[in-house]
Amino acid sequence: MNNRIVHWSHNHKRSLIFLTLVLAIIGLIFSRAIPVSLFPQVNFPRIAVAIDVGDIPANQMVNNVTRPLEEAIRAVQGVQSLRSTSSRGSAEISVAFNWSQNMIEAEALVQGAISQIRDVLPPSLHYEIRRMDPTIFPVMALSLSSESASLTELRDIATFDIVPRVSAVQGLAKATVTGGTRAEYRIETDPDKLLALGLNQDDVSAAIAANNLLQSEGRIQQQYKLFLLMADAQLQTLDDIRNTVLRHRPGADITVADVAAVYRTVKPEWIKVSANGKNAVLVQLFQQPDGDTIHIAAQVDAMLDTIRQTLPADSELQVWYDQSLLVSQSAFSVGDAMITGVLLAAIVLFAFLRSFKTILIAILVVPVTLAVTILLLKATGLSFNIMTLGGMAAAIGLIIDDAIVMIEHIISCIRKNTESVRHSIFLAATEISKPLTGSSLATIIIFCPLAFLDGVTGAFFKALSLTMAFSLIVSFLISWLCIPLLAGSLFSENDAQADDSGPVTRCLLKWYQNGFHTLSRKPLLLLFAIAGLLCLSAVSYTKVGTGFMPTMDEGGFVLDYRANAGTSLEETDRQIRQLETLIRQTPEVESYSRRTGAGLGGGLSEANEGDFFIKLKPFPRAPVDEVMSKLRSQIASNLPGLEVELILLMEDLIGDLTSVPQPIEIKLYSDNTEALLSTAPKIAELISKTKGVVDINDGVTIAGDSFNFTINETKAAQFGVTRQWIAAQLGNLFEGTVATTINESLKSVDVRVWPALNHRQNVNSLENYWAVGTGGTPIPLAEVVSIKKIRGEPQITRENLKRMVAVTARIEGRDMGSTVTEIEKLLNIPGTLPDKMYYQMGGLYAQQQQSFTGLMYVFTAALAILFALILFLYEDILIAISIMGTSLLAVGCVFTGLWFTGTDLNITAMMGMTMILGIVTEVAVFFYSEYQAILTEKSDWKEALWQAGSNRLRPIMMTTLAAIMALAPLAFAMSTGSEMQQPLAIAIISGLLVQLPLVLMISPAVYIFLRQIQDK
């Protein structure tokens, strides 16, 4: 069948080449239409439910809100686990599903489960459900600051000018505004005057609400038109509020102005935001799942120039985060790696073949293959991201391999045969069809098991695997069908007479002949060689550290901070100003933004905590990990009372997506709350002695102290009021009441009724506060309310309905595997944990273990599939054992390469390890196919083995060196974004370095050894 296809391709060479060029051109055209983003678009199987019910104690929050919600959501089909964190009046529930779950359907099911129990939950409950995907992190963020404009004006500009403009950008999902202040009208009452007039604050609120009216009164037809009838009694100005009548009396009405001061101010705010040391308003832009990051950023940048012209004179509108910079830098760096790799491979080709025509064909194959691959990416809905681009870069070495094999075989046939060049090319294409097909299948089918891989590994690396599989399929077809056609047009009789066997080739052949015969005649030497490789691999395995995903210098990082429990917003802000000074003094920092009382990724935040996003200057500068380490040390020296955590952007994103942001997470479980709270700090202290462990958090988050107002029901009844009425008066005093809203041109402004500040400065103000009861009786609140100071309550964390505290930490200058192993030894010491308390390791380490397990299944499946393929090709069990044994030896040498380069064994390196299994098998297929072809002409099978090795020495040497050169730019990670593929490239190169002796010497020697045993 292969012969018929080759014959057909030669009969239709013009149409076939034309079709290939058309597909390549279409691919290039579509390359501008494929969206560009940092990560592949993945729907993580996690839903986050954020809940708010006001201010109630954490224990009450768990009993009345969190636990009922957990029990309802747990019953939803597909739920794997639940994790909740409850604080005063707020909670967040993280719901994990199976990776095969339809998350749109899952969101609807969670929504339905909450709705079913809505009646038993507090009426004030508000909740938000979010599906987690990479777009939860802003793609771009702006800061707006000014010396003259108020924060209210800046927020209005951001909300009503900037957000509507940027919302028109195609691919943008939403724009959010954080920080600034919001205007409100304040009616500041004098409680003494209200008391003297027999009024209370509720009377003021009711009068304001009643006198602010806009409602429809029906419709009328008049003069052939239909008119809407509106009753308009709206409050519009401060005087309108002041003149509102509270009580009519003869001679002079009592108005708001008689009992209160009325002025315009700002609403109470419990977060603070700054940028580069100035109070600011932040605008965060989020892209749609299929949005194009670079296109969005370009459109926004174009808009910003226009927007800046309309801002107040001294305003600054800056971009403090732009994900497109990293995306474009990664794309350009991968492009540079591709070009560099192709040029280096071309040098290898010329060194062996000394023909510019062969170089031209090989170089043409690469862009055409990648262009058609882009077409397949478009057809399957994939985007350009660091995974697909990295897959294309990593595939270049294998693409060139296919081209070299075909070109070298064509040249060999041309120079051996006396017939015409075109006939020799046709004969070469026919001869190489079966081994080329088998070898290409060996590298392509190893990606099949990856389709069944889930978890973070599957989410991110399926895109890389698909891209490489597409590239290899296209490369095979072009090498098989198109290269012979190009060779027929370019090669001439002069090429048949050229001699490309130089002294280097002759020397290599002599070396090979001596080595082959030595190993084949001395089995003991073969055993020593194999044993040496196995020992080296075993030693290397024990020396290689393990990690999760490669670290990447993304030009910035996140700094989370937390002041002492209960610290007020103003005091936290004062302390963080000192931290800002340290950040500004760091020479590598270009800009930063800061949130206090809120977080970049959302979630629960107290007034004493927040985060920074720190943007670094472009290269040349110190690497991001050095900057983070230096800043961490400075904070520890200058601000010892401040807890900080420094996080790389990708780690922070993956943490937000998976709800396990830290590498180290020790989950302590117990029903004894006191034991949990006392043990967690001890565990934190214990692991602090472990080398490389930094940013330790004991998991005990105190919400701050509170005052508990206990209402005496008996005394309240004596005054003729209820406990609810007393509670309402306490709210009026300390928080005020939003009585109504006044509509302005662009927004609605609240009207808050609140006693004067001198009557509510602290809880002791209650001693002098009187309210008028429903019957007109003055009531001293201090007589019906007792005050008790309550020590700050900790946040309550539960996992799968079990109380839990998570001690977390990060790692600096050490691999994850050895660090966690040492920590587990400490935790397993008898007496470390109290009775009936147990622990589990979570965090990114748990994700790593899950990913490693999945990749081992993939590796085993790939091994089995390859073994079946070899048996199908040769129907010889000894050949199959020889090939697979050789491939496994090459895999073992990957550990040696990782050890020598100081690279951790992470999921990217394991991908490369799996790929080397197919790559070595591919080369071995060519060798044994050559052997079987020679065996049809020679009866001496040993001589046929040697002859096959001699014939394949040069092409294997060429393909090996070319692949190494093509991957070298990625292995050295010479530019931004290539760090993600660096372990993969190092793993593949490590296997390629031993590929030549393994395939040409060890494998045939093993075959001879097994064959001799069989013959006996």
QUIQUITA-V989158 format. One record per helix or strand of 3 or more residues. SS is the DSSP state (alpha for helix, beta for strand). FROM is the first residue (numbers start at 1). LEN is the number of residues. Records with the same first field share a line. If there is no record, write none. Layout:
SS->FROM-LEN + FROM-LEN
//
This chain:
alpha->2-10 + 13-18 + 58-17 + 103-14 + 118-3 + 134-3 + 151-16 + 191-6 + 201-10 + 238-5 + 256-4 + 293-17 + 323-31 + 356-24 + 386-31 + 421-27 + 449-4 + 455-36 + 493-5 + 503-19 + 523-21 + 569-16 + 624-15 + 649-10 + 673-15 + 713-6 + 723-12 + 757-3 + 763-6 + 781-4 + 816-12 + 843-32 + 877-25 + 907-29 + 941-31 + 979-15 + 995-21
beta->43-10 + 79-9 + 90-8 + 126-8 + 140-6 + 172-8 + 183-7 + 213-10 + 225-9 + 245-3 + 260-7 + 272-4 + 281-7 + 316-7 + 556-7 + 589-8 + 609-8 + 643-6 + 664-6 + 693-5 + 706-6 + 737-7 + 748-8 + 770-3 + 778-3 + 785-6 + 796-4 + 802-10 + 838-5
//
